[in-house]
Amino acid sequence: MINRRTLIKNSVLGTLGASAALGLSGCGKSSMGPTAALDYDFQTGKPLPWMNWAKNQGCQPAHRIAPQSEEELLSLMTSTSNGGLRPMGAGHSFSAVVPTEGTLISTDLLNGVLSVDAEQNVAEVWSGTRLHQLGPALNLQGQALTNLPDINYQTIAGAISTSTHGSGVTMGSLSSMIEELTIATPSGELVKCNNSSNAELFNASRCGLGALGVITKVKIRTVPAFNLEQRTTVEPLDVVLEDIENEKASNRNFEFLAFPHTSMALVVRTNEVDTSAPIINSGEEDPTAIFQIRDAYQSLGVLPLVGKFAYQKIIDSAADGAATVTSGPSYTVLAHDRVVPFREMEYTVPAEAGPECLKEILATIVEKDIPIIFPIEYRYTQQDDIWLSMFSQRDGCSISVHQFADEDYIEYFAAIEPIFQKYNGRPHWGKLHTLGPQEFSNLYTHWNDFLSVRESVDPNGRMLNSHLKHLFGLGASSHA
Ligand SMILES: Cc1cc2nc3c(=O)[nH]c(=O)nc-3n(C[C@H](O)[C@H](O)[C@H](O)COP(=O)(O)OP(=O)(O)OC[C@H]3O[C@@H](n4cnc5c(N)ncnc54)[C@H](O)[C@@H]3O)c2cc1C
């Protein structure tokens, strides 16, 4: 019996040893060439260039500002006359939602928890607070967020501005947890909005791509702190999909990662446990293990006929293994380290279409012989009423394809994107896609409502960059 960790240590490395004995080590690079990361020179007298986490988006802004208060922010926004204004969070979006040659506004200094009301289950926090700061801060007050995304480096405002989500059929995205927000508009007003006051602005700015102003504070719904246990196993994908309705219903958080070119998936089930239960860590994941799987795939891939078979065997061998188990306070279990740079495209299809869509993606990878090993992530999120949320008015199944940052993603993503579109998928605003206003007007009932609110708060388009102008049908190229 081996677990996922042992799979990497024994099977993959063992096989690489065998490959080396056959004179195959280190060979068999995929046919996709490397994609260079952006590179900027520091220029004397100019602000630091900006780059995102994945190093596929960057800019040389004319100004970079980090206001320490709402007053300072408003004064800077109204006194800057040249170029656009773009709020930035932690730079963890893959799409060009941040870059500007005008003024880049960091919320790093608008940071921290303002208040926690454990009776009403609501906390007010500054917009630049990172999710990894929020977990421990809420926990001190006996509170927690219901759910988290895969990582916790994002700022709260950056995360909600793209409808960032985790997985769980009874849980909405982070945007759906917002009860009220305060936003500094480009005309220099500080506006509070919620369901009963400035409701249209609230509906637009809970997932507003930074196009309506700079969010300064949010009130977010919390729950009493709780502990989770996460169990991760490798299982046959067809068995998981056959039982998908039960899996969704019987686990608090359920997701899996399907291995292309194999019949297996890494299944992650997370459920609540008593806070008095002992904290378990049966082997912390090695966040760089994916490189070892890539080495195995590339080494074995050069063996005619048997290569794919041997690769399948490696992944299969993990299926007999014991689960990797971690437990503890919810915020320590839900988010993971992601240190291997990659590029990502994610679409959310209607929940019921998830299994068919995934099967078609996996079949296409095999048919077209696309040399991809990065597992495909599969998650569920509950619907909400937010105008541009990927989960607006329908429960969603989010499926993500990834490629290593040093390999070309374009050919792979171009082969998969039409499948997402066939299933009526909505792209994640923070991830790569090629859609424009025509498609969005068909995908979102409130598309035109969003455009009207945007126009009314920013008639001169000061909050736009070329990517947003493209998305909103105001000219300019996609920048994607
Ligand atoms: C390794 C990795 C893992 C990820 N995992 C997940 C996941 O599990 N689930 C998921 O849904 N997504 C995931 N993402 C995507 C990520 O959550 C989103 O792209 C998110 O928006 C990034 O937040 P950020 O703080 O980095 O904001 P940025 O990327 O810096 O900005 C995102 C958007 O928010 C706007 N913005 C930022 N601050 C403000 C503000 N104060 N007021 C108004 N607008 C603002 C920006 O203008 C921009 O439009 C992942 C990304 C990476 C790189």
The ligand as a Tripos MOL2 file, in Angstrom:
@<TRIPOS>MOLECULE
LIG
   53    58     1     0     0
SMALL
NO_CHARGES

@<TRIPOS>ATOM
      1 C1         -1.3200   29.5760   -7.9530 C.3       1 LIG1
      2 C2         -2.7180   30.1230   -8.1390 C.ar      1 LIG1
      3 C3         -3.8020   29.4280   -7.6050 C.ar      1 LIG1
      4 C4         -5.1000   29.9320   -7.7660 C.ar      1 LIG1
      5 N1         -6.1410   29.2320   -7.2160 N.ar      1 LIG1
      6 C5         -7.4040   29.6760   -7.3970 C.ar      1 LIG1
      7 C6         -8.5080   28.9700   -6.8530 C.ar      1 LIG1
      8 O1         -8.3640   27.9690   -6.1540 O.2       1 LIG1
      9 N2         -9.7650   29.4330   -7.1270 N.ar      1 LIG1
     10 C7         -9.9650   30.5340   -7.8970 C.ar      1 LIG1
     11 O2        -11.1230   30.8800   -8.1410 O.2       1 LIG1
     12 N3         -8.9380   31.2480   -8.3860 N.ar      1 LIG1
     13 C8         -7.6700   30.8490   -8.1490 C.ar      1 LIG1
     14 N4         -6.6230   31.5850   -8.6480 N.ar      1 LIG1
     15 C9         -6.9140   32.8760   -9.3040 C.3       1 LIG1
     16 C10        -6.9040   34.0320   -8.2780 C.3       1 LIG1
     17 O3         -7.6160   33.6800   -7.1210 O.3       1 LIG1
     18 C11        -7.6040   35.2590   -8.8860 C.3       1 LIG1
     19 O4         -7.0350   35.6140  -10.0960 O.3       1 LIG1
     20 C12        -7.6230   36.4440   -7.9000 C.3       1 LIG1
     21 O5         -8.3680   37.4750   -8.4830 O.3       1 LIG1
     22 C13        -6.2230   36.9600   -7.5670 C.3       1 LIG1
     23 O6         -6.2950   37.8510   -6.4720 O.3       1 LIG1
     24 P1         -5.1520   38.9340   -6.2340 P.3       1 LIG1
     25 O7         -5.2960   39.4880   -4.8660 O.co2     1 LIG1
     26 O8         -3.8420   38.3780   -6.6140 O.co2     1 LIG1
     27 O9         -5.6060   40.0710   -7.2590 O.3       1 LIG1
     28 P2         -4.9510   40.5780   -8.6250 P.3       1 LIG1
     29 O10        -4.6770   39.4160   -9.4900 O.co2     1 LIG1
     30 O11        -3.8250   41.4960   -8.3050 O.co2     1 LIG1
     31 O12        -6.1750   41.4100   -9.2060 O.3       1 LIG1
     32 C14        -7.3350   40.7220   -9.6370 C.3       1 LIG1
     33 C15        -8.4400   41.7260   -9.9770 C.3       1 LIG1
     34 O13        -8.8580   42.3850   -8.7810 O.3       1 LIG1
     35 C16        -8.8340   43.7920   -8.9660 C.3       1 LIG1
     36 N5         -8.5600   44.4010   -7.6500 N.ar      1 LIG1
     37 C17        -7.5550   44.1210   -6.8080 C.ar      1 LIG1
     38 N6         -7.6770   44.8730   -5.6940 N.ar      1 LIG1
     39 C18        -8.7910   45.6380   -5.8490 C.ar      1 LIG1
     40 C19        -9.4370   46.6210   -5.0630 C.ar      1 LIG1
     41 N7         -8.9880   46.9770   -3.8660 N.pl3     1 LIG1
     42 N8        -10.5640   47.1950   -5.5480 N.ar      1 LIG1
     43 C20       -11.0660   46.8520   -6.7580 C.ar      1 LIG1
     44 N9        -10.4800   45.9150   -7.5500 N.ar      1 LIG1
     45 C21        -9.3650   45.3160   -7.1010 C.ar      1 LIG1
     46 C22        -7.7240   44.0120   -9.9730 C.3       1 LIG1
     47 O14        -7.8320   45.2580  -10.6150 O.3       1 LIG1
     48 C23        -7.9850   42.8500  -10.9080 C.3       1 LIG1
     49 O15        -9.0340   43.1610  -11.7820 O.3       1 LIG1
     50 C24        -5.3220   31.1390   -8.4900 C.ar      1 LIG1
     51 C25        -4.2250   31.8300   -9.0160 C.ar      1 LIG1
     52 C26        -2.9360   31.3330   -8.8390 C.ar      1 LIG1
     53 C27        -1.7580   32.0970   -9.4130 C.3       1 LIG1
@<TRIPOS>BOND
     1     1     2 1
     2     2     3 ar
     3     2    52 ar
     4     3     4 ar
     5     4     5 ar
     6     4    50 ar
     7     5     6 ar
     8     6     7 ar
     9     6    13 1
    10     7     8 2
    11     7     9 ar
    12     9    10 ar
    13    10    11 2
    14    10    12 ar
    15    12    13 ar
    16    13    14 ar
    17    14    15 1
    18    14    50 ar
    19    15    16 1
    20    16    17 1
    21    16    18 1
    22    18    19 1
    23    18    20 1
    24    20    21 1
    25    20    22 1
    26    22    23 1
    27    23    24 1
    28    24    25 2
    29    24    26 1
    30    24    27 1
    31    27    28 1
    32    28    29 2
    33    28    30 1
    34    28    31 1
    35    31    32 1
    36    32    33 1
    37    33    34 1
    38    33    48 1
    39    34    35 1
    40    35    36 1
    41    35    46 1
    42    36    37 ar
    43    36    45 ar
    44    37    38 ar
    45    38    39 ar
    46    39    40 ar
    47    39    45 ar
    48    40    41 1
    49    40    42 ar
    50    42    43 ar
    51    43    44 ar
    52    44    45 ar
    53    46    47 1
    54    46    48 1
    55    48    49 1
    56    50    51 ar
    57    51    52 ar
    58    52    53 1
@<TRIPOS>SUBSTRUCTURE
     1 LIG1         1 GROUP 0 **** ****
